[in-house]
Amino acid sequence: MTPAVKFLDARGLPYSLHQYDHDTRAESYGNEAVEKLGFDENSVFKTLVVELTKNHFAVCVVPVAAQLNLKKAAAALGVKKIAMADAKDVHRATGYILGGVSPVGLARRLSVIIDQSAAALPRIYVSAGKRGLELEMTPSDLCLATHAQFAQIAG
């Protein structure tokens, strides 16, 4: 049981879990989930950690088929500039390892921005907190669980 699952269970928020055999040679964790689970690449979202200032992080959730637009994400977070967090900082900031970062159940309270495209979907898929495990939720429940806001951050 991952911190994300425990967090959702403790709050009574609905979700479904989807598990697949993770291949350690996979080059893209998000694309691996799309391929192995057969989901639409626009409904599977990756969780990216960005650094706003030294040791101040936030989380951006975008479709695996898209790239994060750093300028749009910075604007949504109310700062001038952001950068992708170093891999070594991701675990420290979130409690999760790369490829298994969930926007839910983070080790520290971080700002979360979900790409606006999610709001139009009935269900989306995000990491459940470990490689090979995906959460299926409504975008509104994910927003509620993470105190997120929706913004156009994919580019």
C-alpha positions in Angstrom: 0.0 0.0 0.0 1.5 3.3 -1.1 1.2 6.7 0.7 -1.1 7.8 -2.1 -3.5 4.9 -1.6 -3.4 5.3 2.2 -4.1 9.1 1.8 -7.2 8.5 -0.4 -8.5 5.7 1.8 -8.2 7.9 4.9 -10.3 10.6 3.2 -12.8 8.3 1.7 -12.1 9.5 -1.9 -13.0 7.1 -4.7 -10.3 5.6 -7.0 -9.5 2.5 -8.8 -6.0 0.9 -9.1 -4.4 -0.5 -12.2 -1.3 -2.6 -12.0 1.1 -3.7 -14.6 4.5 -5.4 -14.7 7.1 -2.6 -14.8 10.0 -3.1 -17.1 13.2 -1.7 -15.6 14.4 -1.0 -19.1 11.5 1.3 -20.0 12.6 4.7 -21.2 9.4 6.5 -20.4 7.4 5.5 -17.3 4.2 7.3 -18.6 4.4 5.8 -22.0 5.0 2.4 -20.5 1.7 2.8 -18.5 -0.1 3.8 -21.7 1.2 0.8 -23.6 0.8 -1.9 -20.9 -2.7 -0.8 -19.7 -4.0 0.2 -23.2 -5.3 3.6 -22.0 -5.5 6.7 -24.2 -2.3 8.7 -23.9 -4.3 11.9 -23.3 -5.9 10.5 -20.2 -2.7 9.2 -18.6 -0.9 12.0 -16.8 2.7 12.2 -15.6 3.7 13.9 -12.4 6.7 16.3 -12.7 8.5 18.0 -9.9 9.7 21.5 -10.5 11.9 23.8 -8.4 10.7 27.3 -7.8 13.6 28.5 -5.7 16.3 26.7 -3.8 14.6 23.8 -1.9 11.1 25.1 -2.8 9.3 22.6 -5.1 5.9 22.2 -6.8 4.2 19.5 -8.7 2.9 19.7 -12.3 0.6 17.1 -13.7 0.4 16.9 -17.5 -0.6 14.3 -20.1 2.1 11.8 -21.0 1.6 12.8 -24.6 2.5 16.5 -23.9 5.5 18.4 -22.6 5.4 20.8 -19.6 5.6 24.4 -20.7 7.9 25.9 -17.9 6.8 29.5 -18.7 3.1 28.6 -18.4 3.7 26.6 -15.3 5.7 29.4 -13.7 2.9 31.8 -14.3 0.3 29.4 -12.9 2.5 29.0 -9.8 2.9 32.8 -9.5 6.6 33.0 -10.0 8.8 34.3 -12.8 10.9 31.2 -13.5 11.0 27.5 -12.6 13.2 24.6 -13.6 12.8 20.8 -13.5 13.9 19.5 -10.1 17.1 17.4 -9.9 16.4 13.7 -9.6 18.1 13.6 -6.2 15.7 16.3 -4.9 12.5 14.5 -6.2 12.6 11.8 -3.5 13.4 14.3 -0.8 10.6 16.7 -1.8 7.9 14.1 -2.5 8.8 10.8 -0.7 8.5 9.0 -4.0 11.1 7.7 -6.5 11.3 8.8 -10.2 8.7 6.9 -12.3 6.5 6.4 -9.2 5.8 10.0 -8.2 2.2 10.5 -7.3 0.6 13.9 -6.9 -1.3 12.3 -4.0 0.1 11.6 -0.6 3.3 13.7 -0.9 5.8 13.7 1.9 5.5 17.5 2.1 2.7 19.8 1.2 3.5 21.2 -2.3 1.6 23.3 -4.7 0.0 21.1 -7.4 -1.0 22.3 -10.9 -3.0 20.0 -13.1 -3.1 20.7 -16.8 -6.4 22.2 -17.9 -7.0 19.3 -20.4 -7.8 17.0 -17.5 -10.8 19.0 -16.5 -12.7 17.9 -19.6 -12.1 14.2 -19.1 -14.4 11.9 -17.1 -11.4 9.9 -15.6 -7.7 10.3 -15.6 -4.8 8.1 -14.6 -1.8 9.2 -12.4 0.9 7.3 -10.6 -0.3 5.6 -7.4 3.1 6.0 -5.9 5.2 3.2 -7.3 6.3 2.1 -10.8 3.7 -0.2 -12.3 0.7 1.1 -10.4 -1.7 3.7 -11.6 -4.6 5.5 -9.9 -7.8 6.1 -11.8 -9.8 9.1 -10.5 -12.1 11.9 -11.7 -10.1 15.1 -12.3 -12.2 16.8 -9.6 -11.4 14.2 -7.0 -7.7 14.5 -7.8 -8.0 18.2 -7.5 -9.7 17.9 -4.1 -7.1 15.3 -2.9 -4.2 17.5 -3.8 -5.6 21.0 -3.3 -4.6 21.6 -6.9 -5.7 24.1 -9.4 -6.2 23.6 -13.1 -4.2 25.7 -15.5 -2.9 25.5 -19.1 0.6 24.2 -18.4 1.2 21.8 -21.3 2.8 23.1 -24.4 
